């Protein structure tokens, strides 16, 4: 996986965007890229929390190239009780597949995005619906495959998904009726070249607005249902995900920049967590994908290592996959499970001991 942009490129792009109607913001904290963590990995003996017993959850990650299959793991009572798998090389088109988003509904059904499409399965893994990304010809005349890294259930019968492409489109599909209810062209950095870095997770909020993490534009933009921009922030370089919190703020994750930030409606950073807050803990954040705010105020971060460690696969099992931190930045849970069970790389987690239904946008994820 390639890193998306340098801070220099992000600054230049933001200045350009400011010239076409995207206003500047006043920040209470400087939007400075945290220092890159060292590549030397330290194997920490004692981690805080109760390991797999800390929470019930469902978990997966992108780009686990150690294996011929990618796996979603359902963890209950400290044990993996169910897995869902796909081949890491899609046999229908020869493209790499990887899990980039997942949601478990209240009835046990699971919706996930797997790069070459999205799928809804029942609790036993039987396919309810499977959407395959098509190939297309870009404005440059070159054939490419579209990508899907975000698929969010909206109620029990609809899925909101982003289709990376030229152009990229946000889509709402009605599974029950077998039809597309909405397609909207999204702005991206470029109309040619790779579509891989355009978007990861995007979300419909509980209010019905579209909260879009524009990864290649280094900003989050919120649109109403008429596609009017109603909020945005540039404090989100290489943003992987944006989540609307119940207090009205927005939680964003910084991908390879290895941070999570809470941003208020005025665009000010009111809380952030990164490697500077882990000094002395022996834990390193390599890339923050999904960030989840719990009802108790704690924040859970997925620490994706394979982007920075790359071919150093023997070091991957030394890394912590998930951490939970309190509002005052104390680490209360750090999960490292690479052997028995081998949960793999960390991109997505849904805590199953939180109240509310994910398909009703009750969870802050």
Protein Blocks (a to p, Z undefined) as FASTA:
>chain_A
ZZfbdfklmmmmmmmmmmnopacdddfbdcdddddddfbdcddfbdgdjhjmlpgcdddd
ehiakbmbdcddddeehiafbdcdddfbdfknopacddfbdcddfkopacddehjaccdd
dfkopafbdcdddddddfkopacddddfbdcdehjkbccddddddddddddddfknopaf
bdcddddfbfgdjfklmpccddddfkopacdddfknopacdddfkopafbdcfklghiab
dcddfkopacddehjnopaddddfkopafbdcdfklmgonlpacfbdcbdcddfkopacd
dddfklmnmmmmmlmmmpcfbdcddfkopafbdcddfkbccebjafbdcdfkbgcjfklo
pagZZ
